[in-house]
Amino acid sequence: MPIILVAFLLILVSVQGAQSISMASGTETFVEKSSQLYQDFDHLYMNIFGTEAIVIIIEDGQVNDPAVLQAMDRLDHMSSSLPGVVGVQSAATIVKDANYGLTGDASLPEDKAELQSLIDNYVPGYLMPDDTHTLIYVETSGSLSDEQKQEILREIETSVSLAEFPPDYNIVVTGDPAFMVSMNNAMMSSMGVLLGLSVVLMIVVLFLVFGHVRWRLMPLAIVLLGIIYTFGAMGYLEIPLSMVSMAAFPVLIGLGIDYAIQFHNRIEEELERGESPAEAVVDTIKHTGPAVLIALIITALGFFSLLTSSVPMIQDFAKLLLIGIVMCFLASLFVGVTVIYGLDNMQSIRKERFGHISLRNRKNSEASSPVEPQPDILDRFLGRTTHFTIKHPFMILSIAVLLCAGGLAADTQVPIQTDTETFVPQDLPALIDLTHLSDITGGEEQLNIIIKTDNVADPEVLGWMDEFSAHEVNSRNNIQGAESMASVIKSMNGGVIPASESEIRTLYEQMPDQQKDRLMYGENMLLLNLNIGDATATLGMEGLEVLTDIVREDMLWMSPPPGMTATITGSSVVFIEVIGALTSGRIFMTYLGLSMVFGGLLLIYRDILKALVPVVTMFMVVGWSGGLMYVMGMEYTPMTATLGALILGVGSEYAVLMMERYFEEKEKGATPEEAMTEAGVKIGKAIVTSGLTTLFGFCALVASDFVIISSFGMITVIDVALALFATFVVFPPVMVLLDNFREKRKAQKIITAGSFEDNIETIELAKHNTEPEADAF
């Protein structure tokens, strides 16, 4: 009762802590705050120049219509007053500012010819790509949370309806913030449905496979309790929820249910032998507790390698996994065992009262004539499989090693998918709108170059910016255009940059503040934007990285004037680094995880055999997984890049539990072959149950419309199946073969040592027998 009371109180505490969980998607989830990359992008670019733009497309009519510009002006006024909006750019604002500079009247001209003249001379092409499209850019602060962006989007959509655009025009609200908010909402909604489906599938599996125990659904309830505790710990430890960390919960359900199943299965096994509930609990904790704890530690070591990632959201993913498996273990050990003990006691008391059979008599009766349960089809299958693999070790291991080597080679050829637009359902309305915007503008991705100088009006500085921009646009096919203060000054001065500082400053004074603030900060900082269109889709991440490196080399070759520095940054540069860290670091994390698992097992057991066999088994799975991904034409994504560590975490647990039961049977006097066969049958059923429960749970993710989630689910299903296969096919022959080899060596040493001692005794005896003869002479 005290344990159940404490568990209930912890639920209340966890619910309170879960209220503090926040959704994170900013730069700090991708890049370490202490890194130079973060300093350049977030502090230098985003805080000074960087904004995110919600784009409003106005199409299907003549965009120089005065009624359209009047509606745009009304929309500008409503949008600019929203909290978090730092500015609005549209043809209406540019025309009004230009008209004020020329006539002193800050309003839109009513004369259509005058209006057209201002549009032709002052409105840039990115605001009016053609005669039937015009764009409004509502610029928001780059530091807004997802909730704030969502609120601004709702307000803008309301403002569009109130702006009274002519009925023949089509108005579309889009842009990266709109796409990201829509994607996050759809993903969260999808994850909720998929987790529910996952639970339903797990219930089905438990009914089908875990039918040899009572209260077969209890493991699922226990693991959900552990998940509640994990949510609470997330809130108190301020671990944010991100796109990657959301994937931790299906993993935790799969791992946590295994702990609950192992304890539940062992208690039922002990009760079948005729033990009382108290004795069954003691024996379960004595034998299964240490085995599951060791499996937990080894799983944690596999996950620990994820903490070496330079990407904060991967580190948060690792923290969440580590906390979650501990919470699920504690829930299984204390709450799960206590509940089963209590239910069994109640059942015993009920039988004693209504069946007139005392608990003592029942125990003595069962102890005197135990009924051995008949093996079912799964028992027979596991026994035969284990027996077959032990009898044919060299054939099994030769095939396994060849497939592993081939898989490791093929894994290097598995492509890496980095285009985030391919991760979402292609019929998602927000994606369709964003693609439509790209079709109109040709793509809006940029490389941003921040220029520090002593004098922003220095003709030499603007001249270098103009020369460098022209070189990049003319020499690099994927750079479609350039925007800087140099290009603005040239457009205002007949296509040339003034030769004197005073002329440049005069033009600065005539420029609208909004336009000036986009490209200049104070007296010592300028911004040069290189438009690279839709480079992520057309070039891929590798091509984008090459293009960025070329621009860096060009900056070294066309070095800025003395006293001036140029730094390349922007979201594209950050994304290159993030994807590189996610994907190229996966191999290092996998092998580091293998090393840590081996070191942990060696430290725990002080036995090279016990440390080596689980690692060898899981190494096979790593190779097979890469080979299957190549054969099936699958791709790595930022989500699946962590799967090497997940394979180690899930698979090593199965191998350790099998190994613990193997040595437990050996201690009872069984030979290695007999011990492995017995272990395969006794604990194999629990491992198969937990493995299939995990596998079917992840099958729900495969049904997701989001490619990034469905591919994660598919690869995880494959890896869990491979880990189960390796546990029953590779682990037994490796363990028995190496254990027999070690036993033979020990026996040989004993024989050798015994022979040596016998020889010494013979020599001593012969020497003793010859001594009298010597005396006789």
C-alpha positions, 0 to 999 in steps of 0.5 A, a space after each residue: 500500500 505505501 508503494 501504491 500511495 507514493 506512485 499515485 502522489 508521483 503521478 500528481 507531481 508529474 502532471 504538475 511538472 508536465 505543465 512546464 514542457 515547452 515546444 522548441 524549434 529555434 536555432 538553439 535546438 540545432 546549434 550549440 549556443 557557445 559555437 561560433 556558428 550560433 554567434 554569427 547567425 543568432 546574435 549577429 544576423 538574426 538579432 540585427 537583420 534577421 526576420 521571418 516573413 509571412 508572405 501574402 500572395 495577391 494574384 489573378 488580377 491586375 496588381 496595379 489596380 488602385 482598389 488592390 493597393 488600397 486594400 493592401 494599405 489597410 492590411 499593412 496597417 492592421 498587420 504592422 500593429 500586431 505584437 511580434 511584427 517588426 515591419 511590413 513590406 508591400 507595393 503600397 508602403 513603397 509607393 506611399 513612401 516614394 510619394 511622400 519623398 516627392 510630394 510630401 503626401 504620404 498617401 496612395 495616388 488616386 490617378 492610375 498613371 501616376 500610380 503606375 509611374 511610382 510602381 515602375 520606378 520604386 517598387 522592387 521586383 521581389 514585391 511585384 514579380 509580374 503583372 498578375 502577382 504581388 507579394 506582401 511580406 509581414 516580417 516577424 522577429 526571429 525569436 518568436 515562439 511557435 505559439 506566438 507565430 501561430 497567433 500572428 498567423 491567425 490575426 493576419 488571416 483575420 486581417 486579410 478578410 477585413 481588408 476588403 480585397 476585390 472579389 476577383 483576386 485570390 489571397 494566399 497566406 504562406 511563407 516559412 513560418 506558416 509552413 513550419 507552424 502548419 507542419 508542427 501542428 499536423 505532426 503533433 496531431 499525427 503523433 497523437 493518433 499514431 501513438 493511440 494506434 500503437 497502443 491498440 496494436 500492443 494490446 493485440 500482441 499482448 493478448 495473442 502472445 502473452 496469454 500464458 500469464 494472468 493480467 496480460 495487459 498490465 505491462 502496458 499500464 505500467 509502461 504508461 505510468 513510466 511515461 507519465 513520470 518521464 513527462 514530469 521529469 521533462 518539465 522539471 529538468 526543462 527539457 524541451 519537446 522538439 521534432 526529434 525528441 518526440 520520437 523518444 516516446 515510441 522508443 520508451 514504450 517499446 523498451 519500458 514494456 520489456 521491463 514490465 514483461 520480464 518481471 511479470 513473466 518471472 513472477 508467473 514462472 515462480 508461482 507455477 512452481 508452487 511458490 507463495 506470492 511472497 516467495 515468487 516476488 523474492 525470487 523474481 527480484 533476486 534473479 530477474 532484478 539484477 538481469 534487467 538492471 544490467 540490461 538497463 545500464 547497457 541500454 543507457 550506455 548505448 544511448 549515452 553516445 547520443 550525448 556526444 552529438 553537437 546538435 542540442 535536440 539530439 542531446 535532448 533526445 538522449 536525455 529523454 531516453 535515459 530518463 525514460 528508461 529509468 522511470 519505466 524500470 522503477 515503475 516496473 520494479 516497484 509498482 508492477 511487482 507490487 500490484 501483481 503481488 497484491 492481486 495474487 494475494 487477493 486471489 489466494 484469499 478469495 480461493 481460501 474463503 470460498 474454496 475452503 482451501 487454506 493457502 498453506 494446504 494449497 502450497 503444500 499440495 502444489 509442492 508435493 505434486 507440481 504440475 509441469 505446464 505443457 510446452 506450447 507452440 512458441 516454446 517448441 519453436 524456440 527450443 528447436 531454433 536454439 538447438 539447430 543454431 547450436 548444432 550448426 554454429 559455423 554455417 550460421 556464423 559464416 552467413 551472418 558475418 558475410 551479410 554483416 560485412 556486405 551491409 557495412 559496405 552498402 551502408 556507406 552508399 545509403 543516401 541522406 535525405 535533407 530536404 525538409 519539404 519531402 518529409 511532410 505529406 505532399 498534399 499538405 495545404 501549407 506545402 502546396 502554398 509554399 511551393 506556389 510561392 517558390 514558383 512565383 519567386 523562383 525560390 527565396 533561399 539566401 546566403 547572407 554576408 554580414 560586412 563590418 566596416 568603419 564607414 557604411 558610406 565609404 564608396 570603396 566599401 559599396 564598390 566592393 559589395 557591387 563588384 563581388 555581387 556582380 561576380 557571384 551572379 555572373 559566375 555562379 549559375 545557382 546564384 540568381 541575384 544579389 541585394 545590398 545597400 550597393 544595389 539600392 544606391 545604384 538604382 537611386 543614382 542612375 545605375 552607378 555608385 556615387 564617388 563621394 561619401 556625402 552623395 551616398 549619405 544624401 541618398 541614405 537620407 532619402 531612403 525609407 527607414 524600413 528599407 534602410 534597416 533591412 540592409 544597414 545597421 548603424 555606422 558599421 554594419 551592412 548586409 549582402 544577400 545572395 539569392 540562391 533560389 530553391 537550392 536545397 531542392 535543386 542542389 541537395 545538401 551536398 551541392 549547397 555545401 559546395 556552393 557555400 564553400 565556393 562563395 567563401 573562397 571567392 571572398 578570400 580571392 576578392 578580398 574586402 578593402 582594409 578595415 572591412 570584414 565579411 562573414 557568411 551566415 544564414 539559415 542555409 549555412 546553419 542547416 548545412 552544419 546541422 545536417 552534417 552533424 546529424 548524418 556524418 556523426 551517426 557512424 561515430 556515435 554507433 561505434 562509440 556506443 559499441 565501445 561503451 557497451 563493451 566497456 560497461 559489460 566488462 566493468 560489470 562482469 569482469 569477464 571478457 566472454 560476457 562483455 564480448 558476445 552481446 556486442 558481437 551480436 549487436 554489431 551484426 545487426 548494425 551491419 544487416 540494418 545498413 545492408 537492408 536499407 540499401 537493398 530497399 532503397 531507403 534513405 537516412 533522415 535527421 530522425 533515422 540518423 540516431 538509429 545506430 544507438 537505438 539498435 544498441 539500446 534495444 538489441 543489447 537488452 535482449 542479448 543481456 537478458 538471454 545471457 543472464 538466464 544462460 548462466 543461471 541455468 549453467 549454475 544449476 549444473 546444465 551443460 552449455 548446450 542444455 543451458 542455452 536451450 533452456 534459456 531460449 525457452 524460459 526467457 525467450 517467450 518473454 523476449 519474443 513478447 516484448 520484441 513483438 509488442 515493440 515491433 507492432 507498436 512501431 508498425 503504427 508509425 509506418 502508417 504516418 503521412 509524414 515521410 520522416 515519421 514513417 521512415 523512422 517507424 519502418 527502419 525501427 521495425 526492421 531493426 527490432 526484428 533483426 535484433 530479435 532474430 540475432 538474439 535467437 540465431 546468432 547469440 546462442 552459437 556464439 555464446 556456446 562456441 566461445 564458452 565451450 572453447 573457454 571450458 576446454 582451455 580451462 580443462 586443458 590447463 587443469 590437465 597440464 597442471 595435474 600432469 606437471 605435478 604428477 611428473 614432479 612426484 615421480 621424479 621425487 619418488 625415483 630420486 628417493 628410491 635411488 638414494 639407498 643404492 647410492 649409500 650401498 656403494 
